[in-house]
C-alpha cells in the first residue's frame, strides 16, 4: 500500500474547475497548473510503526495572463487555508491532520509568453505502517 495523498490533493484541485487540469510534478506546455512535492524534514515516529509527516508541496499556475495565474494560486491558497479542510485517504494509508501555507502566492518566473505564480504548503499527515 502506498500513501495516496498526492492523488487526493490533485483530485481536490481538479474538481475546482480551474482553467487547466492539475498535473504533477511540473507544469506542461501551454497554460497549466502543477503540484510539485518538496523535501520535508519533520517526521515523528511511533512505536507501532506509524509516523507524523510534514508533506511539503508547491502549487504552480502558468498562464499567458498574469492576473489569471496569480488569482488561481490565490484561490488555491484560500482553499488550502480553509478551516475544516479534509483530504481523506482513499486507501487508509494516512489521516489528514491539517495544512499550513508556508509561502503566499508569488511570482516564480516570467518568460516571453507565460507568467508562473506559486505558493508552498505543508500538510500534516499521520502515516500508517504498511
Kinemage of the C-alpha trace (Angstrom):
@kinemage 1
@onewidth
@group {chain A} dominant
@subgroup {mainchain}
@vectorlist {calphas} color= white
{ca unk a 1} P 0.000 0.000 0.000
{ca unk a 2} L 1.359 3.415 -0.904
{ca unk a 3} L 0.344 6.745 0.554
{ca unk a 4} L -2.188 8.349 -1.773
{ca unk a 5} L -2.066 11.956 -0.535
{ca unk a 6} L -0.742 13.460 -3.779
{ca unk a 7} L -3.517 11.778 -5.787
{ca unk a 8} L -6.208 13.013 -3.371
{ca unk a 9} L -4.752 16.532 -3.454
{ca unk a 10} L -4.824 16.595 -7.257
{ca unk a 11} L -8.408 15.267 -7.200
{ca unk a 12} L -9.445 18.056 -4.806
{ca unk a 13} L -7.888 20.721 -7.007
{ca unk a 14} L -9.274 19.251 -10.235
{ca unk a 15} L -12.890 19.398 -9.035
{ca unk a 16} L -12.498 23.169 -8.553
{ca unk a 17} L -12.613 23.552 -12.362
{ca unk a 18} L -9.643 25.854 -12.844
{ca unk a 19} L -8.566 26.813 -16.379
{ca unk a 20} L -6.468 23.621 -16.807
{ca unk a 21} L -6.283 20.133 -15.300
{ca unk a 22} L -3.870 19.804 -12.378
{ca unk a 23} L -0.775 17.704 -13.097
{ca unk a 24} L 2.316 16.590 -11.192
{ca unk a 25} L 5.226 17.147 -10.872
{ca unk a 26} L 5.740 20.158 -13.201
{ca unk a 27} L 3.730 22.439 -15.468
{ca unk a 28} L 3.243 21.260 -19.047
{ca unk a 29} L 3.110 23.059 -22.407
{ca unk a 30} L 0.552 25.832 -22.575
{ca unk a 31} L -1.466 27.182 -19.685
{ca unk a 32} L -1.194 24.689 -16.825
{ca unk a 33} L -1.345 24.041 -13.086
{ca unk a 34} L 1.027 21.696 -11.256
{ca unk a 35} L 1.637 20.247 -7.805
{ca unk a 36} L 5.303 19.607 -7.038
{ca unk a 37} L 6.393 17.761 -3.912
{ca unk a 38} L 9.183 19.364 -1.901
{ca unk a 39} L 11.622 17.979 0.663
{ca unk a 40} L 10.288 17.819 4.211
{ca unk a 41} L 12.309 17.036 7.310
{ca unk a 42} L 9.771 16.760 10.069
{ca unk a 43} L 8.993 13.134 10.913
{ca unk a 44} L 7.944 11.832 14.323
{ca unk a 45} L 7.961 8.048 14.649
{ca unk a 46} L 5.781 5.977 16.974
{ca unk a 47} L 6.248 2.520 18.494
{ca unk a 48} L 3.565 0.961 16.269
{ca unk a 49} L 5.480 1.960 13.103
{ca unk a 50} L 3.249 4.899 12.208
{ca unk a 51} L 4.670 8.409 11.987
{ca unk a 52} L 3.680 12.044 11.650
{ca unk a 53} L 4.960 13.531 8.433
{ca unk a 54} L 5.077 17.049 7.117
{ca unk a 55} L 4.185 16.757 3.426
{ca unk a 56} L 5.574 19.857 1.706
{ca unk a 57} L 4.427 20.832 -1.768
{ca unk a 58} L 4.200 23.741 -4.160
{ca unk a 59} L 1.302 24.637 -6.421
{ca unk a 60} L 2.267 26.499 -9.599
{ca unk a 61} L -0.044 28.175 -12.089
{ca unk a 62} L 1.284 29.045 -15.543
{ca unk a 63} L -0.794 31.288 -17.763
{ca unk a 64} L -0.380 33.817 -20.561
{ca unk a 65} L -2.278 36.369 -18.488
{ca unk a 66} L -0.523 37.454 -15.314
{ca unk a 67} L -3.655 38.018 -13.241
{ca unk a 68} L -5.190 34.668 -14.199
{ca unk a 69} L -2.097 32.851 -12.916
{ca unk a 70} L -1.926 34.957 -9.750
{ca unk a 71} L -5.643 34.706 -8.968
{ca unk a 72} L -5.594 30.944 -9.482
{ca unk a 73} L -2.795 30.479 -6.953
{ca unk a 74} L -4.590 32.883 -4.622
{ca unk a 75} L -7.802 30.815 -4.882
{ca unk a 76} L -5.868 27.604 -4.243
{ca unk a 77} L -4.225 29.195 -1.196
{ca unk a 78} L -7.635 30.184 0.156
{ca unk a 79} L -8.869 26.618 -0.371
{ca unk a 80} L -5.807 25.114 1.352
{ca unk a 81} L -6.152 27.565 4.242
{ca unk a 82} L -9.821 26.801 4.904
{ca unk a 83} L -10.606 25.815 8.443
{ca unk a 84} L -12.021 22.307 8.433
{ca unk a 85} L -10.370 21.272 5.147
{ca unk a 86} L -10.210 17.489 4.894
{ca unk a 87} L -8.261 15.489 2.324
{ca unk a 88} L -9.080 11.880 3.230
{ca unk a 89} L -7.036 8.895 2.161
{ca unk a 90} L -8.709 6.552 -0.291
{ca unk a 91} L -6.661 3.537 0.824
{ca unk a 92} L -6.436 4.332 4.568
{ca unk a 93} L -2.687 4.969 4.368
{ca unk a 94} L -2.841 8.283 6.264
{ca unk a 95} L -5.002 10.632 8.324
{ca unk a 96} L -5.009 14.277 7.284
{ca unk a 97} L -4.293 16.453 10.332
{ca unk a 98} L -4.210 19.926 8.805
{ca unk a 99} L -2.500 22.276 6.405
{ca unk a 100} L -0.474 25.447 6.622
{ca unk a 101} L 0.527 27.928 3.948
{ca unk a 102} L 4.295 28.324 4.141
{ca unk a 103} L 4.750 30.813 1.282
{ca unk a 104} L 1.983 33.036 -0.023
{ca unk a 105} L 1.372 33.408 -3.775
{ca unk a 106} L 4.337 34.995 -5.528
{ca unk a 107} L 5.815 35.356 -8.998
{ca unk a 108} L 8.098 32.391 -9.612
{ca unk a 109} L 9.151 33.339 -13.123
{ca unk a 110} L 8.152 35.023 -16.335
{ca unk a 111} L 9.272 34.378 -19.889
{ca unk a 112} L 8.285 35.964 -23.190
{ca unk a 113} L 4.872 34.257 -23.129
{ca unk a 114} L 3.928 32.958 -19.652
{ca unk a 115} L 3.729 34.043 -16.046
{ca unk a 116} L 4.214 31.393 -13.370
{ca unk a 117} L 2.960 32.080 -9.863
{ca unk a 118} L 3.400 29.656 -6.968
{ca unk a 119} L 2.665 29.123 -3.305
{ca unk a 120} L 4.016 26.480 -0.925
{ca unk a 121} L 2.177 24.447 1.669
{ca unk a 122} L 2.820 21.871 4.367
{ca unk a 123} L 0.231 19.207 5.122
{ca unk a 124} L 0.453 17.344 8.414
{ca unk a 125} L -0.219 13.631 7.959
{ca unk a 126} L -0.325 10.646 10.283
{ca unk a 127} L 1.014 7.854 8.083
{ca unk a 128} L 0.259 4.247 8.986
{ca unk a 129} L 2.731 1.375 8.807
{ca unk a 130} L 2.243 -0.666 5.622
